[in-house]
Amino acid sequence: MTDAPPSTPLADQTAYAEAVQLALDAAAAYYGDGTSTLDDDAYDRLLRGIQAYEDEHPDEVLPTSPTGKVAGGAVVGDVPHLVPMLSLDNVFSAQQLADWAASLERRLGRPVTRWSVEPKLDGLAISARYRHGRLVQLVTRGDGTAGEDVSHAIGTIAGLPARLAEPVTVELRGEVMMTTSQFEDACAKRQAHDGTTFANPRSAAAGTLRAQDRPYVCELTFFGYGALPYPDDPSEQAASLRELPHSEIMTWVAEQGVQTTATTPVAGIVAETLAQVQERIERIATVRPGLSFNIDGIVIKCNSAADQALAGFGSRAPRWAIAYKLPATEKITKLVGVEWNTGRTGVIAPRAVLEPVELDGSIVTYATLHNVADITRRGLMLGDSVVVYKAGDVIPRVEAPVVHLRTGAEQPIAIPQVCPSCGDAIDTSQERWRCVRGRACRAIASISYAVGRDQLDVEGLANSRIEQMLDAGLITDFADLFFLTHEQILALDRMGETSTAKLIAAIEAAKSSPLNRTFCALGVRGTGRSMSRRIARHFGTMDAILAADADAIRAVEGMGTEKATLMLEELTELQPLIDKLKKAGVNMSEPGVEPAELSGKTAAAATASELPLAGMSVVVTGSMTGKLEALSRNEVNELIERAGGRASSSVSAKTSLLVAGEKAGSKRAKAEALGVHIVTPDGFAAQVAAFF
């Protein structure tokens, strides 16, 4: 959040005129069907550049300039608004917010009574008109004075009831958008219809809201952010709404059965001071990546109706409200290449190479593409302008091509015909393509993974040493390590008596690893440290795992049908490796767990109700202190599961407990918003002391 947001510099009057026309064209498309030549950040930079030029050259301001107009002003509407639907001015930093607040209080002649702080939803503003409690009309923002009638969309918008709880005549204002799941469903329907997908949730919502002749229906979502009585309504209800503080209006809106953000992690609050406002801004920013809908900022406004009336309105925005814009999480850039890499299990994964673009505070050059099916579904081509998304710690991903920006020079993405690592054939029977050699294709990677700290923890076995052993023909997989002799290791380059003895001891110690670590070392696709622990505690022994059928595997928490099927296939492939491990004397049972019956029933000890964390989902975040400081994150997770809990990596409504260390950021904020119980590392250590 910088004090000086970047803008597009304009050198002269010609550049200024071109910028004005570009902004008008982009706005018409953006507020029309959701398509645009510019992403949000580029559009905002262009507007700031136009404003800067006009500030320096006031005699050259064009009458068509977008700077003095309501957002969406290029869109023509024929339904007059009862009260103008204005835009909001923006700030980009705490200092700019403080300057705006000081200016507002000078206008009021006194401090603001209280502040309302809410998320700025990234959708389309609409007014929903109710008469006697029945929804009769939907109108877009348009140019702020008049909008487009989109009443045909009534019945397709979740959160916007056909009838209110009370038979009132009122206009509700809010944002129409698509949630993540609604967007995925809409893309699937469009893909099935014409082979293309929507660029992003906002463009999908804009196009869907106006569409009247599509052969498929896509659901939208409404979040209310205000209520206005009709100007000529003399009723007591109307008079009350005109005088209520904004926070009480929003409570009333929710009581009418209309969806608001009150039940989300970014619910609106009332703040007494600007410091509290800034604290809420930071908390909303930290939980933003985990939301099921998009926000692009925070709205701060006077909560008091009296303050609002005294502050008044400008030509395009109220003086009593401001939007604190957050860094862009989505931008348009070029897809310049696709790299194909073979992973340690033989899975072949594509990676997008992008024209560098700044997203959420970092420069993004690569992004996830998942698999060939994903590329095909999205209809991606080399040279495409693509929407790229990144927020917080989320791995950047390519959302979709911006089809209307294609020039005709784009080329199909070359799909590999052989494994890019070894040149052998590719198994294309599943969505995730795989080298037919499987783990043998990247033996060094799979062995390195197996002996890593979070698996068998064989200290002193670096990749260079593994490569030596492979080149010498001493090993072909990690099970072969347990059959190595002192003489074989000593004969390797740069291995002396001491280092050989240490490595032999480390390999010997790995034999006694608990089942969960041995199973994790196998590298079964779809399982990792957490799932391996659940599997081990569920079945108790490797024999019980191998004897389980799909139904028994699905009984493990978090193991769906697809993962269970894949695990069965993987275990069949891994049977020779497992047999070799057994022959070497590697431990095949989970300490503290009674062996499960071959039917796959859960071992009794795995879910013993007397354990302190029985049935609890626990998330650990931040830097650990005290007794937990010496443990790795995976060791802390193992401790959780020994105590009967389930270790999770993300906070949700199902989370029972958050262990919050120093610098606990977004996860703590989300836990607080959801009312999740939070403990310190020392408090948690005391709770599970018997399991260290």
Residue, then its C-alpha position, 0 to 999 in steps of 0.5 A: m500500500t504505497d503513498a503515491p500510487p503509480s499513474t500513466p504519464l501523458a507527455d502532451q495534449t495528443a497523448y492526453a486525448e488518446a488516453v481519454q478515448l481509451a478510458l472511455d472505450a474501456a469503461a464502456a466495455y467494462y461496465g457493459d458486458g464486462t470485457s475491456t482492453l485494460d485490467d482494473d489496475a491499468y485502467d486506474r493508472l490511466l485515470r490517474g494519469i489523465q487527472a494529473y495532466e488535467d491538474e497541470h493543464p486545466d485549460e485543455v480538459l476535454p468535455t468527454s473526460p471520465t475524471g468528473k463522471v460516475a464510474g460507468g458513465a460511458v454506459v447509456g441507461d434509460v431508467p432514471h435513478l430515484v437518487p443518483m448512484l454515485s462512485l467513490d473516490n479512492v485512497f491508497s495508503a494510511q496517510q492518504l486516508a488520514d488526509w481525507a478524514a482530516s479534510l472531511e472533519r474540517r468540512l463538518g467542523r467537528p470530529v466524525t461521530r463514528w466510522s463504518v468499515e466494509p469490504k469493497l465488493d468487486g462486482l456490478a452495482i445495482s438498485a433493487r426496487y421493492r414495492h410492498g415487499r415484492l421485488v419489481q425492478l432491477v436497474t444497473r448504475g449506468d451513468g449514475t443518473a439513469g441505468e439499464d433495466v435488467s429485471h429479466a435477471i430476477g430469480t437468478i440472483a442468490g441473496l436477493p429475495a423475491r419478497l422481503a420479510e416486511p411489506v415495505t416499499v424501498e430501494l436496496r442497493g448492492e453488488v451483483m457478482m459471482t462467487t468462486s463456485q458460481f464462476e466455475d459453474a458458469c465457465a463449465k456451461r459456456q465451455a460446453h456451449d461454445g468452447t470458450t470460458f469467461a475471463n474472470p468472475r466480474s466479466a462473467a457477472a456483467g455478461t450474465l446480468r445482461a444476457q437474455d437469449r443464452p441457452y444456459v442459465c448462470e447463477l449470480t450473487f447479491f450482497g446488499y450495502g444500503a437501503l433508500p426509501y422512495p423520495d416521495d414516501p411519507s411513511e414512518q418506515a421511510a422516515s426511520l431509514r433516512e435517520l438510521p445510522h448506516s450500521e443499523i440500516m445494514t442490520w435491518v437489510a439483513e433482517q429482511g432476508v437480503q444477503t450482506t457481508a455480515t456473515t463473512p470474514v470481512a463483515g462490516i464494523v463500526a469504528e470509533t477512531l481512525a486507528q481502529v479503521q486502519e486496523r480493520i483495513e489490514r485485517i480485511a486485506t489479510v483474509r482477502p485471499g481466502l474469500s469465496f468472492n472478490i473484493d478490491g478494497i475497503v469502503i470507509k464512510c460516516n456511520s451517522a446519517a447526520d454526518q452524511a447529510l452535513a458532508g454532502f455530495g460532490s458531482r460524482a462521489p459522496r464526500w462522506a465516503i472513500a474507497y481504500k484500494l488494495p493492491a491488484t490481485e488480477k491483471i492481464t499480461k501475455l502468455v509467451g511460453v509453456e514449460w513442461n516438467t516431469g515431477r518426482t512421481g513421473v507426472i508431467a506438469p505445464r508451467a506458464v511463462l508470462e511477460p512479467v507483471e506486478l501482482d499483489g506486491s511481487i513480480v510474477t513471471y510464471a504461473t500454474l497451468h495444471n495439466v493438458a486438460d486445463i489448457t484445452r478447457r480454457g482454450l489457451m494459445l501462445g501469445d494470448s493476453v491472459v488474466v493472471y491471479k495472485a493474492g497473498d501466498v496463493i501460487p499465481r495461476v492463469e485464469a483464462p485467455v482474453v479472447h476479444l484481445r486476440t490479434g490472429a498471431e496467436q499459436p497453438i500450445a505445443i503438447p509434448q508427445v514424449c516425456p520431456s525428461c527422459g524421452d519415453a512414452i506418456d501415459t495419457s489415460q488420466e487428466r494428469w499425464r505421466c511418464v510411463r516410467g513413473r518414479a524411475c524417470r526422476a529417480i533422484a527426485s523421488i529418492s531425495y523426497a523419500v529421505g527428506r526431513d519430513q519423511l525418513d530423515v536420512e541426514g547426510l544424503a544430499n542429491s549429489r550423493i544420491e546421484q553418485m549411488l545411481d551412477a554407480g548402480l548401487i541403487t534404483d530406488f530408496a529401498d535399496l539404501f537399506f541394503l548398502t554395505h559399509e564397503q560400498i559407501l566407503a568406495l564412493d568419491r569423497m567418503g571417509e570412514t567417519s562420514t560413511a559410519k554416520l550415513i550408515a547409522a542414519i539409514e539404520a535409524a530410518k528403519s524404525s520410522p513410524l508408518n506414517r513417515t514410511f508411507c509418506a516416503l512412498g510418494v503416493r500421488g494425492t497424499g502428503r504428510s498430513m494425509s499419510r498421518r491420517i492413513a497410518r493412524h486409521f489402519g495401523t499397519m502397512d498390511a492393513i493398508l494394502a488389504a483395504d478396498a476403495d470403500a475402506i480407503r474412503a473412510v479416511e478423513g479427507m479421502g474422496t473417491e478419486k483419491a481413493t481410486l488413485m491410491l489403490e492404483e499407486l499401491t499396486e505399482l508400489q508393491p515391489l518397493i514395499d516388499k523390498l522395504k519389508k525385507a530390509g526390516v523397515n518398520m511397517s506399523e504406527p506406534g500407539v495404534e492397534p492394527a485395524e481389521l483387514s476390513g479396513k475399520t478404523a483402529a480404536a486408538a486412532t479416534a480415542s475420545e479421551l485424547p485431548l484433541a479428539g475430534m478437533s481440527v487444529v491449525v498452526t500459524g506464525s513463529m513457534t516459541g517455547k517447547l514448540e520452537a525446536l519442532s518443525r511444522n510437520e513435527v507439530n502436526e504429528l504432535i496434534e495427531r498423536a493427541g487425537g486431533r487433525a492438523s489442517s493448513s487453512v482456517s475455516a468454520k470447521t476449525s476448532l483451534l488455532v495455535a498462533g505464534e509470533k507474526a500470525g497474520s491472515k490466519r489469525a485474522k480469519a480465525e478471529a472473524l470466525g470466532v475460532h478459539i486461539v491459543t499461544p504456543d505455550g498454552f498449546a504445549a501445556q494442553v498436549a504435554a503428555f504427547f511430546 
